[in-house]
Amino acid sequence: MSLLPLPTLTVRGAPAEMGRQHGAALRDAIRGFIDQRQRAAKVYLYERGIRDLAPLNAITAACLEALRSWDRDGWIEHQATAEAAGVDPVALYLTANMTDVRDVLALPAPAQTPAAEAEGCSTALVPGSHTADGAVLVAQTWDLNPTDLDFVVAVQRLPDHGPEQWTVSCTGCPSLMGMNANGLAFGTTNIRVRGGRPGIPYLSLLHRAARCADRASAAALVGAAPRCAAHTYWFADAGGVLDLECSADRCIRRDADQGPLNRTNHCLDPQHQAGEGEAASSSSKARLQRVGQRLAAGRVDVAAIRTLFADRSDGVDSVNRYAEDQQGTATDACLIAVPARRELHACRGSADRGAWAVLPFG
């Protein structure tokens, strides 16, 4: 079986110019992605007894309006991307930030629903004390709808002002995971906590954080933002690693002072656990344990992470998730960063099915 290639796109200039280049280059794919995500949202909400999908657009429009004042450059880039692709900016914004927007609608009830098996990113955040060469190393899988695989792209942004960035995301979308030329690496996993509201969704938070100088400023930005819903965020630079567990109104920080950090898709903070909208899945628990055990053993390097991310030891609960597992999710992309060396590795699909690429700076 041939390995999946990772498409790349370079955009440059002012925010509007970068958006226009993005939208024009990937117009057909953006339209296809909107159609695919809308179908996925309909299935997700129907499974939870929600038949009226009109509120999704109203929530999304309110989030997009909030972005206009919170990150004007991000809003301009998004509008230009939608215009060049010939799509409705609200529809594109809903497509990009679907997990946050749908949770505002789907998680108001006080009682937990049964565990969901869908979605399952895993992160590995390793301080120099546990790496083979003493350099901070961070990585994550990004797992969501198996059909998202067709729309994964690595975008190199060369802005007129601010640092160069490489981000791995989907066509037409803001940043998901990546690194900038300052050596700030970043990523996210999904959690579900009640209390969502119109605000700044997760990809827009990361898109703005991608312009920060270091992990401290990125964490401060996300912590103070009027967040839309729950997600976790990780940031790393040559000096260290941190992890944020965020709901719409709380932000809990962990630093890697005592050793590696890792994260999957359930809350670790007790107060957030009390507000979780869905119980932790067996997959999320198994992946957290598997990654944690490997990182604690130390001597971690890029090859070790690639091996870990390809692991199938836990069957359908493995870190490496296949569409044929019939769990409603699959590993759509993987990323490994060594901030001190501005070294960024990525692949489309799972670690054993994607062709790993080095994304160069400068």
C-alpha positions in Angstrom: 0.0 0.0 0.0 1.4 3.4 -1.0 1.8 6.0 1.7 -0.5 9.0 1.8 1.2 12.2 0.7 0.8 15.4 2.7 -0.4 18.3 0.4 1.2 21.7 1.1 0.3 25.2 0.3 2.3 28.4 0.7 0.5 31.8 1.1 2.1 35.2 1.8 1.4 38.8 2.3 -1.2 40.7 4.3 -4.1 38.7 6.0 -6.5 39.4 3.1 -3.9 38.3 0.5 -3.1 35.1 2.4 -6.9 34.4 2.6 -7.4 35.0 -1.1 -4.5 32.7 -2.1 -5.8 30.0 0.2 -9.4 30.2 -1.0 -8.5 30.4 -4.7 -6.0 27.5 -4.6 -8.3 25.1 -2.7 -11.7 26.3 -3.9 -13.1 22.9 -4.9 -11.7 21.2 -1.8 -13.2 23.8 0.5 -16.6 23.4 -1.0 -16.4 19.7 -0.7 -15.2 20.0 2.9 -18.2 22.2 3.8 -20.6 19.6 2.4 -18.9 16.7 4.2 -18.8 18.5 7.6 -22.4 19.6 7.4 -23.4 15.9 6.8 -21.3 14.9 9.8 -22.8 17.5 12.0 -26.3 16.4 11.1 -25.6 12.8 12.1 -23.9 13.9 15.3 -26.8 16.1 16.4 -29.5 13.6 15.3 -27.8 10.9 17.4 -28.3 13.3 20.4 -32.0 14.0 19.6 -31.5 17.4 18.0 -33.5 17.8 14.8 -33.4 21.6 14.3 -30.0 22.6 12.9 -30.9 26.2 12.3 -29.4 27.3 15.7 -26.0 26.1 14.5 -25.8 28.9 12.0 -26.9 31.5 14.5 -24.3 30.4 17.0 -21.6 30.4 14.3 -22.5 33.9 13.1 -22.2 35.2 16.7 -18.8 33.6 17.0 -17.6 35.0 13.7 -18.8 38.5 14.8 -16.9 38.0 18.1 -13.8 37.2 16.1 -14.0 40.5 14.2 -13.0 42.5 17.2 -10.9 39.9 19.1 -8.6 39.1 16.1 -9.2 41.4 13.3 -6.5 39.9 11.1 -7.9 36.4 11.6 -11.3 37.7 10.7 -10.0 39.4 7.5 -8.1 36.3 6.4 -11.2 34.1 7.0 -13.5 36.4 5.0 -11.0 36.6 2.1 -10.7 32.8 2.1 -14.5 32.4 1.9 -14.8 35.0 -0.8 -12.1 33.5 -3.0 -13.6 30.1 -2.6 -17.1 31.4 -3.4 -18.6 30.1 -0.2 -20.6 31.6 2.7 -18.2 32.8 5.4 -20.5 31.5 8.1 -20.8 28.1 6.5 -17.0 27.9 6.3 -16.5 29.1 9.9 -19.0 26.4 11.1 -17.1 23.8 9.1 -13.8 24.8 10.6 -15.0 25.1 14.2 -17.7 22.4 14.2 -16.7 20.7 17.4 -17.0 23.9 19.5 -20.1 25.2 17.9 -22.1 22.0 18.1 -21.2 21.6 21.8 -22.8 25.0 22.5 -26.0 23.5 21.1 -25.6 19.8 22.2 -24.3 20.1 25.8 -26.7 22.2 27.8 -28.2 19.2 29.7 -27.0 18.6 33.3 -26.8 14.8 32.9 -23.9 13.0 31.2 -24.8 11.0 28.1 -23.1 7.6 27.6 -19.5 7.6 26.5 -18.9 8.5 22.9 -16.3 6.6 20.9 -15.8 9.3 18.2 -12.9 11.6 18.1 -9.6 10.9 19.8 -6.5 13.0 19.6 -3.5 12.1 21.7 -0.7 14.4 22.7 2.9 13.7 23.9 4.6 16.7 25.6 8.2 15.8 26.6 10.6 18.1 28.4 14.3 17.8 27.8 14.7 15.6 31.0 13.0 12.7 29.2 14.3 13.1 25.6 17.2 11.4 24.1 19.1 14.6 23.3 17.9 16.9 26.0 15.7 19.0 23.7 12.0 19.6 24.2 9.9 17.4 21.9 6.1 17.6 21.4 3.7 15.7 19.2 0.1 14.8 18.7 -2.3 12.8 16.6 -5.3 14.5 15.2 -8.3 12.1 15.0 -11.7 13.0 13.8 -14.1 12.0 11.0 -12.4 9.4 8.7 -13.6 11.4 5.7 -11.7 14.5 6.9 -8.6 12.7 5.6 -9.2 13.9 2.1 -9.0 17.5 3.2 -5.9 17.6 5.3 -3.3 20.1 4.2 -0.1 21.7 5.6 -0.2 25.5 5.1 3.0 27.7 5.2 2.1 31.3 6.0 4.6 34.0 5.2 2.9 37.1 6.6 4.1 40.7 6.0 4.2 41.1 9.8 4.8 38.4 12.3 6.6 35.0 12.2 6.5 32.4 9.5 4.2 29.6 10.4 3.5 26.0 9.3 0.2 24.6 10.3 -1.5 21.3 9.6 -5.2 21.7 9.3 -8.0 21.2 6.8 -8.7 23.1 3.6 -10.1 26.6 4.2 -9.6 26.4 8.0 -7.5 28.3 10.5 -4.6 26.7 12.3 -4.9 23.4 14.1 -1.4 22.2 15.0 2.0 23.4 14.0 4.9 25.7 14.8 6.1 29.1 14.0 9.6 30.5 13.2 10.0 31.6 16.8 10.0 27.9 17.8 6.5 28.1 19.3 4.8 24.8 18.7 1.1 24.3 19.4 -1.9 21.9 19.2 -5.2 20.8 20.8 -7.4 17.9 21.8 -11.2 18.0 22.2 -13.0 17.6 25.4 -16.8 18.2 26.1 -17.8 20.3 29.1 -21.2 22.0 29.5 -21.4 25.8 29.5 -20.5 26.7 26.0 -21.6 30.0 24.6 -20.9 32.2 21.5 -17.3 33.3 21.7 -14.0 32.5 20.1 -13.8 28.9 18.9 -10.7 26.7 19.2 -9.2 27.0 15.7 -9.4 30.8 15.9 -7.7 30.7 19.3 -4.9 28.6 17.8 -4.7 30.8 14.7 -4.0 33.8 16.8 -1.7 32.0 19.2 0.4 30.9 16.2 1.7 34.5 15.9 2.9 34.6 19.5 6.6 34.8 20.5 6.6 32.0 23.1 4.6 29.5 25.1 3.9 32.0 28.0 2.3 34.6 25.7 0.3 32.0 23.9 -1.0 30.5 27.1 -1.9 34.0 28.4 -3.7 34.8 25.2 -5.9 31.6 25.3 -6.4 31.9 29.0 -7.8 35.4 28.8 -9.9 34.9 25.6 -13.7 34.8 25.6 -13.7 31.1 24.7 -16.6 29.5 23.0 -16.4 26.0 24.4 -14.1 23.3 25.9 -10.9 22.2 24.4 -7.4 21.5 25.6 -4.4 23.4 24.2 -0.7 22.7 24.4 2.2 25.1 23.8 5.9 24.5 23.7 9.1 26.3 22.9 12.8 25.5 23.5 12.4 26.3 27.2 9.6 24.0 28.1 6.1 22.7 27.7 2.6 23.5 29.1 -0.9 22.2 28.8 -4.2 24.1 29.2 -7.5 22.3 30.0 -10.2 24.9 29.1 -13.9 25.2 29.4 -15.7 28.3 28.2 -15.1 30.0 31.6 -12.2 28.1 33.3 -8.6 27.5 32.3 -6.4 25.0 34.2 -2.7 25.0 33.4 -0.1 22.2 33.8 3.6 22.6 33.3 6.1 19.8 32.6 8.2 20.6 35.7 7.9 17.1 37.1 8.1 15.2 33.8 6.2 14.6 30.6 2.6 15.5 30.0 0.1 13.8 27.8 -3.6 14.3 27.0 -6.4 12.5 25.3 -10.2 13.4 25.2 -11.5 13.5 28.8 -11.0 16.0 31.6 -8.4 15.7 34.3 -9.5 18.6 36.4 -12.2 17.5 39.0 -14.4 20.6 38.4 -14.3 20.1 34.7 -15.0 16.4 35.2 -18.2 17.3 37.1 -19.4 19.3 34.1 -18.4 16.8 31.3 -21.2 16.3 28.8 -20.2 12.8 27.9 -18.4 10.1 30.0 -14.8 9.3 29.2 -14.5 6.6 26.5 -12.5 3.4 26.8 -10.4 4.7 24.0 -9.5 8.0 25.7 -8.6 6.2 28.9 -6.5 3.5 27.1 -4.6 6.1 25.0 -3.8 8.3 28.0 -2.3 5.3 29.8 -0.4 4.0 26.7 1.2 7.3 25.9 1.9 8.2 29.5 3.7 4.9 30.1 6.0 5.4 27.1 6.9 9.0 27.9 7.7 8.1 31.5 10.3 5.6 30.3 12.4 8.4 28.9 14.9 8.5 26.0 12.2 9.8 23.7 13.1 11.0 20.2 11.3 11.5 16.9 11.6 7.8 15.9 10.2 6.8 19.3 7.2 9.0 18.8 6.5 7.7 15.3 6.6 4.2 16.7 4.3 5.2 19.6 1.8 6.8 17.2 1.8 3.7 15.0 1.0 1.5 18.0 -2.0 -0.9 17.7 -1.5 -2.8 21.0 -4.9 -1.8 22.3 -7.0 -2.8 19.3 -9.8 -0.3 18.6 -8.7 1.7 21.7 -5.2 2.2 20.3 -3.4 5.5 19.8 -3.3 4.6 16.1 -6.9 4.8 14.9 -8.1 3.2 11.7 -11.3 4.0 9.9 -12.0 0.2 9.7 -12.2 0.1 13.5 -15.7 1.4 13.0 -15.4 3.9 16.0 -16.6 6.9 14.0 -13.1 8.4 13.9 -9.6 7.8 12.5 -6.2 9.4 12.7 -6.2 12.0 10.0 -2.8 13.6 10.7 0.2 13.4 13.0 2.7 16.1 14.0 6.1 16.1 15.8 8.0 19.2 16.7 11.5 20.0 18.2 11.2 23.7 18.9 14.9 24.4 19.6 15.8 23.2 16.1 12.7 24.6 14.3 12.2 20.9 13.3 8.7 20.0 12.2 7.6 16.6 11.0 4.1 15.8 9.8 2.1 13.2 7.9 -1.5 12.9 6.6 -3.2 9.9 8.0 -1.9 7.6 10.7 1.8 7.3 11.5 2.2 4.0 9.6 0.0 5.0 6.6 1.2 8.5 5.9 4.3 9.7 4.2 6.2 11.7 6.8 7.4 15.1 5.6 9.8 17.7 7.1 8.2 21.1 6.9 11.1 23.6 6.5 11.5 27.2 7.8 13.3 30.0 6.1 
